[in-house]
Amino acid sequence: MIALRLNEHHKSPAEMEALLEQIRLHKQGCDEIWLASDYGFPPLAVHQESARMMRRAAEMLRREGLRVSLQISNTLGHGPYIKRRDCSGLIYDGATVGHMAGLDGTVSDYCFCWNDPQFREYSYAVVREYAQIEPECVWIDDDLRAHNHEPLSMGCFCDNCLAKFRALENIEITRDELREEFELGNTETRGKYIQFIRDGLADYTALLTQAVMDVSPNSQMGYQYYLGSAHSGTDVDFIFDAMQSASGKPPQSRPGGGYYSDYNPNDMLDKMMVISYANAKKPSYVAEVCPEVENTPDVFFGKSIYGTCLESTMYLSYGCNALSYATLMNAYEPMEWHGKMLGEFARHRPFW
């Protein structure tokens, strides 16, 4: 299967039609489209309007015989660049939604705590709106993680999480004492808190999955992730397990890592090894694996068509069995250029 991940194309029938024109010319270059939810944290009414336009776009795509899946663009928050988006649904004067915090108490202004009740309620409502397009698969983006939420290396250690951990373990421990245990001290305490993080993220994942199942029970779930650190363990089985348990269906995997242009093709080898490692670590029930092939963050003359196809071939050779592309999330190149990309996908398809 070959899938294209879009950005806000569903808001413009003209853009959707221009893309479909190119897909018609290169029918073997695309099987599925991932329509994307709005970035940021706008009010629910904004998501509802976007979801309404997404349903219209999904109908256009299905009439052409294309599968339609859903990309949840952000859950916990991708960090400071989200401030360029509408965040007024959660960030405003008087808002009390809990932000993610680090070991030293530093707060990430544009990322949120997965245990916070208000944030969980918002997340559930947002996913439920978009899932009404009844997608083949709902893909959760890689900000569903404990690490790499600027300016934090790891979370969440907010006051509410610390209180919940103390009650769960029936221990009295200050923030400074916990930090000492993490950095220099008893690995048992550190291990317990990491398990606390894994359990919290799993519970949040189950909530997102339930939001999908409530309106689209036939959908599968999928997780996009980078398995290049061990902040919350050496695998993401807790995410996949939660998706499978809450949906009753095996989830799909999209392993990846930052490789956005082919100025240095050797960087492709690093990403290939990360993807290979993720494939080796995934649970046996995860059968479909489409690697992250991203030509974003978009720049002019970013990744060549040849480089994109070469990258695809390498990832297939290392254990993947489908392909997904973020090649046209921003319209820096004309749609005809993307048509040439689709043409090369079609030409490579028999070999792949």
Phi, psi and omega in degrees: 000139177242123184238144174248130176262127182258181176246260181250028181301331183295346180274355181229103177304327180294317178295319179298318181293322178297320177294315181298326177301318179288323178295323178297326180286338184225068190299331181273003182267355182200132177248334190214147175241134172260113174274141191248137174291163180293136172290159178089198182225063180286170175302154183303326181299327178293316177298321181298319178292319178297320179295325177298315178292329178294322178298321177297316180295321179299323178296318178301315183292317182292329176297335178270003179082015181267144171287151180235125174239174186236132175255116172274106194293327174205146176245284181285332181121136183271002178111196189302331183293345176295339181297343175282352180258173176284115178242017188289352176285338182233336183245108179197166180301124179092356179294141182240013179294135186284126177272158176290143181227153179267180181302324182271006179092355177300138184253139172268113188295334186240024173227152190235159182279127182292345178267353184288125184301318181294320179294321179296320178297317178297312182301315180301314183295319181296310182297321180298321179299309184290328183293351178292351173284357180054062184287156173299314181217145175251115183262124177265125185289169193280008172281358172281079185201163180269340188250167172061050172241092186310138003269021184266143169276334181199147174217180001248134179235037177292168182301321181293320178293319179298318179296319180294320178294316179300316181293320181295318183266354181055049179228156173253117181213131179277167176301315181297321179293320178295319179299320178298318179296321180293318190268328188223347196252224189287118182291340180295314179296317178300317179298322179294321181288322176298321176295324176299319177296313180300317180294322179293317178293323178296318180294321177295320177298318178298323177298314179298318180296318179296324177301321178291312184298330182296332182241344182217071188296344181270354181289150168265168175247154177217151183233131176256130188200159175244116182260063182242009177215164181239030180303321180240037179105171185266011177210173175240031180303327182296330175286310180299318180299318180295319179296316181293316183296318184281335182257336184077012181226148179293131178283169177253161185237138173229082179285154180189198182172157187295111172208097194250343178218160182254035174297324175237092184300337179297335177299334178299326181293321178299314181293323179300320179291322177297317179295319178300318179296316179299319179296324179290332185266348185292154176297152184295335181282350176275106188262323184262125183230112176245115184292156176282111173247103188241130171253037178228158359301132190290135171224155175299140179055045184287275181246131183288162176296319178299313181298322179296318180289321177298315178302316179301315181299317182295318182291323175297324181289345181250029167109001177271156182226016174205174181223139175226140188233134166250077184253339184228036178293331174236142190271060178281329176255152178294157183299331178297326177295319177293329174298320176297322176299312178300322178298321178288325174301314180297321181292325179281343190304315179301323178291314179301000000 
